[in-house]
């Protein structure tokens, strides 16, 4: 039945690139932290990339393609409850981009990852791994942030990632909805009248400039630690 529906560009290329890069960096960060030793150099590097990606996504959530903007999936609690009851209204397009549950996952992951990156900047272990901004906080604050980063924050990230994967499997098995393919191709088979996200050359150039700016800002912040 989906083959009879027109394909609509839902996820622009910058959003798709952000998604897969973030996934790779988070996995790499967790693995490098577990390995320790020389792998911690990559843990720091991947953390800086995640920092850059989060900054970019926050901006892209305002100026990006239609379905990548936060305004398109910032749902009221009543809307989320209606979605859970299967009482979506015509024209709401709750399943085009991020549905209400997916939106909670996105905001939750961004918040937890931001906290994890932020705490890592000030953390310090008992060996030789020191966050670049550690000198700007007291020893007690650094100790607290280190504890969060190595314990609660790490397991929150892993838990949310596993829930995200579980949700993808659930939608594929129970609802016959493949959520991975649109994040690869950008398109979804949807009904007529569903507006598409902008994904032209200008859109992509803007994204590249934003990423460069975010990377420069992260580089500058990290350099403040000397």
N, C-alpha and C positions, 0 to 999 in steps of 0.2 A: 504494500500500500504506500510506503514511503517513497517508492520509486516514481509514483505518479505526482508527487508534490514537488513544487519548485524548490531548488536549493537557494538558501539565503545566507549571505555572509554574516555570521554571528560573531566569530572571534577574529579580530584583525591580527595581522602577522606579529606586531609588537607584543600583543597579549599572549599569543601562543608561544613566542620565543621566551617571554618572561616566565611562563608557567613551567616549561621544560627545563630551563636553566635553573630556576629555583629548586625544582625537584632534584636535579642532579647535584646541586650544591649542598642541599640539606642532607642528602644521603652521604655525600662525600665528607661533610662535616662530622656526622655521627660516626662514620667508620674511622676517620682520622683521629677523633677523640678517643675511641676505644683502643686504637693501636698505640697512641701516645708516642713518646720518643721523637724521632726526626719527623714523623708524620704530623706533628703539631704545627710545623711551619705551614703545611697545607691547610690545616684547620684554621689558622689565622687568615690565610689568603682567601679561603672559601667564605669565611665570615665577612670579610670586606666586600666580597662580591654580593653576598646576601644583603648586606647593608645597602649597597648600591641599588640592587633590584627592588628592595622595599621602598626606598625613596622614589624610584621611578614609578612604581605601581601606585603610590599615593598621588602622584601628579597625574598619571595616566587615568586614574579613576575620576578625574575631573575633565580632562581634555581629550581622552581617547575615543575609540569607536563607541557607538551608541550602547551596545550591550556590555562594554567594559567599564562604563562609567558607574560610579557608586550609586548615582541617582536611579539607575535602572534596576538595582537589586537591593535598595535600602527599603525594606518592607516594614509596615506597621505590624505590631503584634497581632492585631485582628486579621490582617491579610494572611499571616503565617498560619493562624488557627484555621482559617477557611481553607487554606491549601491542604492542611493535614486532613481535613474532613472531606476533601475532594469537591469543594464548593467554589472553585475559581469562577470569576465573572468574565463575560465576553470582553475582549479587548485588553485584558490585564497582561497577557503574554507571560505568565508565570514560569513557563517551561522553555522559554526561548533561550535566555541567557542563564544566569544563576537562579534557580528556583529558591524559595524562602529558606529551605534547609541548606542548600548549597551556599547561600549568602552568609548564613551563620558560620559555616565552615571557613569561608574565605576570610571574613573579618576576624574569626578566632585565630586562624593560622597567622595572619598578618600581625595581630597583636602579640601573640606568643613569640613569634620569630623576632619581632622588634625588641621585646623584652630580653630575649636570649642574646641577641647581638649587642644590645646596650649594656647588659651585665658583663659580657665578655670583654668589652673595651676597658673595664675597670678591674677585672679579675686578676688573681695571682695565685699560682699553686705553690707547692712546697719545693719545687725543683728549679726550673728556669723559665717557665712560661708566664709572662707578665703582659697584661693588656696594655695597649699603647697609651691609654689615658689614666693608668693606675695612679700616677703621681698626683693627680688632682683630687683624690679622695683620701679620707683617713684610713688607717689600717683596719678599723672596725667595719667601716663601710665596705671596703674592699673584701674583707672576709665574708660579710653577709652576701655581697653580690657573687662572690666565687661559689659560695654554698648553693645559691639559687641556680647559677649557671650549670654547675656540675650535677646537681640533684634534680630539683623540681622542674627547672626549665627544660632540661634535656628530656625528661620523661614526659613532660607535657607535649613537647614537639613530636616525640615518637608516637604518643597516644593519638594526637590529632591526625598525624599522617596515616596511621593505621585505620582510623575511623574514616578518613577520606577515601582510602582504597576500598574499605568495606562497603561504603556507600556506592562506589562505582560498580562493584560486583553485584550488589543488591539490585541496582537499576538495570543492569544487564540481564540478570537471571530472572528476576521477578517481574520487571516492567518492560523487558525487551527494549530498553533504551541504551544505546551505546554512547556513553558520554566521552569516551576517549577519542573516537574518530573525529568529531567536530573540533576537538582541540588540536588535532593534527592537520586537518584540511581547512578548518575555519568555517565550513559550511554545515548547515542542517537542512534536512528536507522539512519544510514548513508550509503552512497554508498561505494562500494569497493574502496580501495586505500586511504582511509582517515586515516592518522596516528593517533594512540591512545596516550593518555597521560600515562606516567609512574605512576603506583599507587601500587607498591609492598611494601614489608615490609621495605626495605631500605629507600624508599621514605618517608614512614610514620615515621620512627625513626628519620630521618633528620628533619622532620617538628616538631616533639615533642621536639627535642633538641633546635631548633630555637625558639620555643615558650617559652621554659624555659629560654633561654638566654635573650629574649626580656622582659619577665616578671621580670627577675633579674635587667635589666637595668632600667625599669620603677620604680621598687621599690627603687633603688638607687637614681634616680633623685628626686623622691618624698621625700626621706629622707633628701635631702639637705636642705629642709626648716625647719628641726628640728622638 
